[in-house]
Amino acid sequence: MITGKNYIGQQQSAKGSKTYKTFNPLLNAENEAKFTEATTEEINDALQLATDAFVEYKSTSGAKKAEFLNAIADEILALDDKLISTYCSETGLPEGRAKGERGRTVGQLRSFADLVKESSWVEATIDTAQPDRQPMPKSDIRKLLVPLGPVVVFGASNFPLAYSTAGGDTAAALASGCPVIVKSHPMHAGTGELVASAIVTAAEKTGMPNGIFSNINSSGIDVGAQLVKHPQVKAVGFTGSIKGGRALYNMAAERKEPIPVFAEMGSINPVVMLPEALKQRGDDLAKTYAGSITLGTGQFCTNPGLILGLKSDELSQFINTLSDEIVKIEPSCMLHPNIHNAFQKNKEKIISQSYTELVAYYTDDVKTNHASQAILTVDGDTFLNNTTLHQEVFGPFSVVVQCKDTKQLETIISHLEGQLTGTVISDSGEIDKYPAVISALQNRVGRLIFNGVPTGVEVCPSMVHGGPYPSSTDSRFTAVGIHSIKRWVRPFSYQDWPNNLLPDELKKENPLGISRLVNNNQTKAPIK
C-alpha cells in the first residue's frame, strides 16, 4: 500500500502540509496517491538517525552487509506486480521495460553483496615495521578504504528503479558502509515508496541499525538543497541534468565543510561514421541508428545525439536513409509532460539555428506527451562556430555533422564538452588510418564503442559510466558496476597500531583470507 509518507529511518512520517501527486503521461492524468513533502524537522531527524547508525554500520562485517543487500533484492522481488504496475502508471513505460529494470536493480544489489562478502575490495595494504632500518626506523603502516558517512542520493527521472531508490548509487553506498538518505524523485514517488519499504523491511529483518536508510519526499528544489547543505551529509549522488547537477555541486562546494558530489549529467555521445563503413553498409547503419535514437523515446543519457562524418555521397545517402527510417517509427510516450515540454523547447531551439537543415521530422498526428523524432544536419564550420548545436536534447533527436576533412573532424571532437561515450563505426582495418581521431575522442569520453550503439550500459566490473565534465563531475569514477563503490570511501591508515585493535582486514593473521598488498607483494598469506 502506498501511503504518501516519508520514511524517516524505519518509521513513516508526514508532518508537512505541502502535498503533490504523480502523473501518468500515457493517460495524461494524475495518479490517485497523494505524497507529503518532508519538513525541515523530518530532514534533521533522518540525518541524526543516519549519523547515529553510521557509528555501528561502518564497522559491520562484509558478510552482514551482503545479507542486507541480498535481503533488499528479495524484498523488491516480493513486491511483484504492485511495483510493476505503479512503475508503469508513473512513467508511461511498458511492462517489459519495468521488469527489465527491476532485474537490473536486483542484479546490482547482488553484485555488491558478492563484492563486500569477499572483502578484498577494501584494498588492504600493509608495510611492516623495520625497527633496525638506518638511519631511521620504519613504522608499521597499514591502509584500507573506509566509508565517508551519510550519503544523499537523488532519484533519477528516467530510471525509477536502477538509478533511484535502491539503484546503483544506493547499493554502492550501502555496500561501502554508508547510510543513505534518498531524495525521492517526484515523478515516481509511489515507485520510490514501495522500494523504500523493501529496504526498510530488509534492514529490520537483518538487524541493521535504525537510520541506515531514509526516503524523503519532495516536489521542488528546497528539500534537496537542505539535504546537500546539511552538515551531517558527507557525500551526494545525482543522475540528471547539467543544470541540476551543477547547482548541487556548487552548493556542496560552498559549505563550511565541502563534500563531494558525484553527478552523472548530460551527454550527446558522439558517433564517428568512417567513410568505408558508410560505403559498405550505410543503409544498415542508418536503420540501426534510427532505432537507437528513438529507443526509450530517446530518454537515455547514452542516446546518440551527435553523428559525425566526412562530407561525401555516402554520408548524404546515410542521412537520407536515416531520415526515411526514423519517421517510420511510431512515436512513444515521454516520462512526464514537463520532460515532453522541455524536449519540444530544446528541439525547436536547435532547429531554429541558422545554416542548419531539418531533414527528418515526424509530422503525423502524435498522442499527448508523445515525442516527434527529428534529425538535423549541418556543415562542420557551422557546428564549430555555434555551440548551441552542441547542447543535449533529451529525447529522440540527433544532429548529423558533415565535416569537410579529417582535420576538421578532429577539431570538432576536440572542441566538444566531456561525454559519457564515443562510438566509431569502421570497416575492417579502416580505423587504423584515423589514430588522431581516436585519440581526440578518447580525451573527451569515458567509454569508446567499436561498431555498435551507445544505448545500453552493461553492469559489470569493467564498465565506465562517467566521463570528463559535464558528463560527470569527476571523471576518475564510474557510476555503474562494482567499482562505483569507490565514490563513497576514503583511504585511511593506521600507524604502529596494536594488532588486536586493527580491523580484521589488516590483522596479521588475515582472518578473512582476503587478498592484501603486503610489503609490495599481493598475497592472502598471514604475516608471520
C-alpha positions in Angstrom: 0.0 0.0 0.0 1.3 3.5 -0.9 0.8 5.9 2.0 2.5 9.0 0.6 4.6 9.3 3.7 8.3 9.8 4.2 10.5 7.0 5.7 12.5 8.6 8.5 14.6 5.6 9.3 12.2 2.7 10.0 9.2 5.0 10.8 6.8 6.6 8.4 6.2 10.3 8.9 4.1 13.0 7.3 4.4 16.2 9.4 4.3 18.6 6.5 1.4 20.4 4.8 2.7 20.5 1.3 1.4 17.6 -0.9 1.6 16.6 -4.5 0.7 13.7 -6.8 2.5 11.8 -9.5 1.3 11.8 -13.1 0.5 9.1 -15.7 1.8 10.5 -19.0 0.2 7.8 -21.0 -3.3 8.6 -19.7 -2.4 12.3 -19.3 -3.9 12.3 -15.8 -2.8 12.5 -12.2 -2.4 9.3 -10.2 -4.5 8.9 -7.1 -1.9 8.8 -4.3 -1.0 12.0 -2.5 2.5 12.5 -1.2 3.6 14.7 1.7 6.8 16.7 1.3 9.3 16.3 4.1 9.7 19.1 6.6 13.0 20.5 8.0 12.3 18.7 11.2 12.0 15.4 9.4 15.1 16.0 7.4 17.0 16.7 10.6 15.6 13.6 12.2 16.7 11.5 9.2 20.2 12.9 9.3 20.6 12.4 13.0 19.4 8.8 12.7 21.8 8.2 9.8 24.7 9.7 11.8 23.9 7.5 14.8 23.6 4.5 12.6 26.9 5.1 10.9 28.7 4.6 14.2 27.7 0.9 14.1 27.2 0.3 10.4 30.7 1.5 9.3 32.2 -1.5 11.2 29.6 -4.0 10.1 31.2 -7.1 8.6 31.1 -7.7 4.8 29.1 -10.8 5.4 26.4 -9.0 7.3 26.2 -6.2 4.7 25.9 -8.8 2.0 23.0 -10.4 3.9 21.3 -7.0 4.0 21.8 -6.2 0.3 20.5 -9.6 -0.8 17.5 -9.2 1.5 16.8 -5.8 -0.2 16.8 -7.7 -3.6 14.5 -10.3 -2.2 12.0 -7.8 -0.8 12.0 -5.9 -4.1 11.1 -9.1 -6.0 8.4 -9.8 -3.3 6.6 -6.5 -4.3 5.8 -8.3 -7.6 3.0 -6.9 -9.7 2.3 -3.9 -7.4 5.8 -2.5 -8.1 5.5 -3.1 -11.8 2.0 -1.5 -12.2 3.0 1.5 -10.1 6.2 2.0 -12.2 4.2 1.9 -15.4 1.5 4.3 -14.1 4.1 6.9 -13.1 6.3 6.7 -16.3 4.1 5.6 -19.2 6.8 3.0 -19.9 5.8 -0.6 -20.9 5.7 -3.6 -18.5 8.7 -5.2 -20.2 10.9 -2.2 -19.5 9.8 -2.2 -15.9 10.6 -5.8 -15.4 13.9 -5.5 -17.2 14.9 -2.5 -15.0 13.8 -4.4 -11.8 16.1 -7.3 -12.9 19.0 -4.9 -13.4 18.3 -3.3 -9.9 18.3 -6.7 -8.2 21.4 -7.8 -10.1 23.3 -4.7 -9.0 22.4 -5.3 -5.3 23.5 -8.9 -5.5 26.8 -8.0 -7.3 27.6 -5.6 -4.4 26.7 -8.3 -1.9 29.2 -10.6 -3.5 31.8 -7.9 -3.5 31.6 -7.0 0.1 31.2 -10.5 1.4 34.6 -11.4 0.0 36.1 -8.1 1.4 39.2 -7.7 -0.8 37.6 -4.6 -2.3 38.9 -2.5 0.7 42.4 -2.6 -0.9 44.2 -3.6 2.3 47.8 -2.5 2.1 50.4 -3.4 4.7 54.0 -2.2 5.2 55.5 -3.9 8.2 57.9 -2.2 10.6 61.7 -2.2 10.1 62.9 -1.2 13.6 66.6 -1.7 12.6 66.5 0.4 9.4 69.1 3.1 9.2 69.3 6.0 9.5 65.8 5.9 10.9 63.5 3.0 12.0 60.4 2.4 9.8 57.0 2.3 11.4 54.4 -0.3 10.7 51.8 1.3 8.5 48.5 -0.3 7.3 45.9 1.2 5.0 42.4 0.4 3.8 39.3 2.1 2.4 36.7 3.3 4.9 33.2 4.7 4.3 32.6 8.5 4.2 29.4 8.7 6.3 25.8 9.5 5.5 25.2 9.8 1.7 22.3 11.6 0.0 21.1 10.0 -3.3 18.8 11.9 -5.7 16.4 9.6 -7.6 16.7 9.9 -11.5 13.7 10.7 -13.6 14.4 8.2 -16.4 15.3 5.1 -14.3 12.8 4.8 -11.4 14.5 1.6 -10.2 18.1 1.2 -11.5 19.2 4.8 -10.8 16.9 5.7 -7.9 15.8 4.5 -4.5 17.6 1.2 -4.5 19.7 1.8 -7.6 23.4 1.8 -8.2 24.2 4.8 -6.1 22.3 3.5 -3.1 23.5 -0.1 -3.5 27.2 1.1 -3.7 26.9 3.4 -0.7 25.2 0.8 1.5 27.8 -1.8 0.4 30.6 0.6 1.4 29.2 1.1 4.9 27.4 4.4 4.4 23.9 5.1 5.5 21.7 6.5 2.7 19.0 9.2 2.6 17.2 9.1 -0.8 15.6 12.3 -2.1 12.8 10.5 -4.0 12.1 11.8 -7.5 8.6 13.5 -7.6 7.7 11.9 -10.9 7.8 8.4 -9.4 7.3 8.9 -5.7 5.0 5.8 -5.5 7.5 3.5 -7.0 10.1 5.1 -4.7 8.0 4.5 -1.6 7.4 0.8 -2.5 11.1 0.3 -3.0 11.9 2.2 0.2 9.5 -0.1 2.1 11.5 -3.1 0.7 14.8 -1.6 2.0 13.3 -0.8 5.4 11.9 -4.3 5.7 15.2 -5.8 4.7 17.0 -3.7 7.3 14.7 -4.8 10.0 15.0 -8.5 9.1 18.8 -8.4 9.0 19.2 -6.4 12.2 20.6 -3.2 10.6 20.6 -0.1 12.8 17.6 2.3 12.5 18.6 5.2 10.3 20.6 3.1 7.8 18.1 4.3 5.2 15.5 7.1 4.9 13.3 8.1 1.9 12.4 11.8 1.7 9.6 13.2 -0.5 9.9 16.5 -2.3 8.2 18.1 -5.3 10.6 21.0 -5.6 14.2 22.0 -5.0 14.1 23.2 -1.4 14.3 19.8 0.2 17.2 18.8 -2.0 19.1 22.0 -1.2 18.6 21.4 2.5 19.9 17.9 2.3 23.1 18.9 0.3 23.8 21.8 2.7 23.2 19.7 5.9 26.4 19.4 7.9 25.8 15.7 8.7 25.8 14.8 5.0 29.2 13.6 3.7 28.6 13.0 0.0 25.9 13.2 -2.7 25.0 11.1 -5.7 22.9 12.5 -8.6 21.8 11.5 -12.0 20.1 14.1 -14.1 20.6 17.4 -16.0 23.7 19.5 -16.2 21.8 22.4 -14.6 20.6 20.4 -11.6 23.9 18.6 -11.1 25.9 21.8 -11.3 23.6 23.5 -8.8 24.1 20.7 -6.3 27.9 20.7 -6.9 28.1 24.4 -6.2 26.1 24.1 -3.0 28.3 21.4 -1.8 31.5 23.4 -2.6 30.2 26.4 -0.7 29.6 24.6 2.5 31.8 25.2 5.5 32.9 21.6 5.1 32.8 21.0 1.3 31.7 17.5 0.3 31.9 15.5 -3.0 29.0 15.5 -5.4 29.2 12.6 -7.8 26.8 13.7 -10.6 26.2 11.9 -13.9 24.8 14.6 -16.1 24.3 15.4 -19.8 25.9 13.8 -22.9 25.4 13.8 -26.6 27.6 10.7 -27.2 29.3 11.4 -30.5 29.3 8.7 -33.2 32.0 8.8 -35.9 31.0 7.2 -39.1 34.1 6.4 -41.1 33.8 6.6 -45.0 34.4 3.0 -45.9 31.9 1.7 -43.4 29.3 4.0 -44.8 30.2 2.9 -48.4 29.8 -0.8 -47.5 26.8 -0.7 -45.1 25.4 2.8 -44.8 21.8 1.8 -45.2 22.0 -0.9 -42.5 23.8 1.6 -40.2 21.0 4.2 -40.8 18.3 1.7 -39.8 20.3 0.7 -36.7 20.8 4.2 -35.6 17.1 5.2 -36.3 16.3 2.5 -33.7 19.0 3.7 -31.2 18.0 7.4 -31.4 14.3 6.5 -30.7 14.9 3.7 -28.1 13.1 4.5 -24.9 11.9 7.7 -26.6 15.5 8.9 -26.6 15.4 9.3 -22.8 18.8 7.7 -22.1 21.9 9.5 -21.1 23.7 7.5 -23.7 21.4 8.5 -26.6 23.4 9.1 -29.8 22.7 12.9 -30.1 25.6 13.7 -32.5 26.7 11.8 -35.6 30.0 12.9 -37.3 31.2 12.0 -40.8 33.2 13.2 -43.7 31.2 15.0 -46.4 30.6 12.6 -49.2 27.9 11.0 -51.4 27.9 8.0 -48.9 27.3 10.3 -45.9 24.4 12.0 -47.9 22.9 8.6 -48.6 23.2 7.7 -44.9 21.4 10.9 -43.9 18.6 10.2 -46.4 18.1 6.7 -45.3 18.3 7.7 -41.6 15.7 10.3 -42.3 13.4 7.8 -44.0 13.8 5.2 -41.4 13.3 7.3 -38.3 9.9 8.7 -39.4 8.7 5.2 -39.9 9.0 4.6 -36.2 5.8 5.2 -34.2 6.4 8.0 -31.6 6.3 6.8 -28.0 5.4 8.4 -24.7 7.8 10.5 -22.7 8.1 10.2 -18.9 6.2 13.3 -17.9 4.6 16.4 -19.6 7.5 18.5 -18.2 10.0 16.3 -19.9 8.0 16.4 -23.1 7.7 20.2 -23.0 11.5 20.5 -22.4 12.1 18.2 -25.4 9.9 20.3 -27.6 11.5 23.6 -26.5 15.1 22.4 -26.8 14.5 20.7 -30.1 12.9 23.8 -31.6 15.8 25.9 -30.3 18.3 23.7 -32.2 16.2 23.6 -35.3 15.9 27.4 -35.4 19.6 27.9 -35.6 20.9 29.5 -38.9 22.6 27.4 -41.6 21.0 24.1 -40.5 18.8 21.7 -42.4 16.0 19.8 -40.9 16.0 16.5 -42.8 13.5 14.4 -40.8 10.6 15.3 -38.6 7.7 13.1 -37.7 4.7 15.2 -38.9 1.7 12.9 -38.5 -0.6 13.3 -35.5 1.1 12.5 -32.2 -0.7 11.5 -29.0 -0.4 13.7 -25.9 3.1 13.5 -24.3 4.5 11.5 -27.2 7.7 12.7 -28.9 8.0 13.6 -32.5 11.5 12.5 -33.5 13.7 14.6 -35.7 17.1 14.7 -37.5 19.1 17.8 -38.3 22.2 18.2 -40.5 24.8 20.9 -40.5 28.2 21.5 -42.0 31.4 21.4 -39.9 32.1 25.1 -39.9 28.6 26.0 -38.7 28.8 23.4 -35.9 32.2 24.6 -34.7 31.0 28.2 -34.6 27.7 27.7 -32.9 27.9 25.9 -29.5 24.1 25.9 -29.2 24.3 23.0 -31.6 26.4 21.1 -29.1 23.7 21.0 -26.4 21.9 17.9 -25.4 18.2 17.5 -26.5 16.8 14.9 -24.1 14.6 12.8 -26.4 14.6 11.3 -29.9 16.8 13.8 -31.7 20.2 13.8 -33.4 22.4 16.2 -35.3 24.5 14.9 -38.2 27.6 17.0 -38.9 29.2 16.9 -42.3 32.9 17.6 -41.9 34.9 18.9 -44.8 38.0 16.8 -44.0 39.7 14.6 -41.3 41.4 17.6 -39.7 38.0 19.3 -39.1 36.6 16.1 -37.7 39.5 16.0 -35.2 38.9 19.7 -34.3 35.2 19.2 -33.8 35.8 16.3 -31.4 38.5 18.2 -29.5 36.1 21.1 -29.0 33.2 19.0 -27.6 32.4 19.1 -23.9 33.1 15.9 -21.9 30.9 12.9 -22.9 29.9 9.6 -21.5 30.6 7.7 -24.7 32.1 7.9 -28.1 31.4 5.4 -30.9 33.5 4.6 -34.0 31.8 2.9 -37.0 34.5 1.3 -39.1 35.0 -1.2 -41.9 37.7 -3.9 -41.4 41.0 -2.2 -40.7 39.7 1.3 -41.6 40.1 2.6 -38.0 43.9 2.1 -38.3 44.0 5.1 -40.6 42.5 7.5 -38.1 44.7 7.4 -34.9 44.4 11.2 -34.3 40.6 11.0 -34.4 40.6 8.1 -31.9 43.0 9.9 -29.7 40.9 13.1 -29.7 37.7 11.1 -28.9 39.4 9.3 -26.0 40.3 12.6 -24.5 36.6 13.6 -24.4 34.7 10.5 -23.3 34.6 7.8 -20.6 33.9 4.8 -22.9 34.8 4.1 -26.5 32.5 1.8 -28.5 33.5 0.0 -31.7 30.9 -0.8 -34.4 27.9 -0.6 -32.0 25.5 1.8 -30.5 25.9 3.7 -27.2 22.5 3.0 -25.9 22.6 0.3 -23.3 25.0 0.2 -20.3 26.2 -3.2 -19.2 26.5 -3.6 -15.5 29.9 -5.3 -15.0 33.2 -4.5 -13.3 34.9 -3.2 -16.5 32.2 -0.7 -17.3 32.9 3.0 -17.0 29.8 5.1 -16.8 31.2 8.6 -16.4 33.5 10.9 -18.3 35.0 14.4 -18.4 32.9 17.3 -17.2 30.0 17.9 -17.8 29.1 14.3 -18.4 30.1 13.7 -14.8 31.6 15.9 -12.0 34.6 13.5 -11.5 35.9 11.5 -14.4 38.0 9.3 -12.2 34.9 7.3 -11.1 32.2 5.2 -12.6 28.5 5.3 -11.7 27.9 1.7 -12.8 29.5 -1.5 -11.7 31.1 -2.7 -8.5 34.0 -0.1 -8.7 31.4 2.7 -8.2 31.7 1.8 -4.5 35.0 3.8 -4.6 33.0 7.1 -4.7 31.8 6.5 -1.1 35.0 5.7 0.6 38.3 7.3 1.5 41.8 5.8 2.2 42.7 5.6 5.9 46.0 4.5 7.5 46.9 3.0 10.9 50.5 3.6 12.2 52.0 1.2 14.8 48.5 0.2 15.9 48.0 -2.8 18.2 47.2 -5.9 16.2 44.1 -6.8 18.3 42.6 -3.3 17.7 43.0 -3.4 13.9 40.1 -4.2 11.7 40.1 -7.8 10.5 41.2 -6.8 7.0 44.5 -5.5 8.4 45.3 -8.0 11.2 48.5 -10.0 10.8 46.5 -13.3 10.9 44.3 -12.2 7.9 41.2 -13.9 9.5 39.1 -13.0 6.4 41.5 -14.7 4.0 41.4 -11.7 1.6 44.0 -10.6 -0.9 46.3 -7.9 0.5 49.3 -6.0 -0.7 52.0 -6.8 2.0 55.4 -5.2 1.5 54.6 -4.8 -2.2 53.6 -8.4 -2.7 50.0 -9.4 -3.4 49.1 -12.3 -1.1 46.5 -14.0 1.0 49.0 -15.4 3.5 49.1 -14.2 7.1 52.0 -12.1 8.3 54.4 -14.1 10.5 
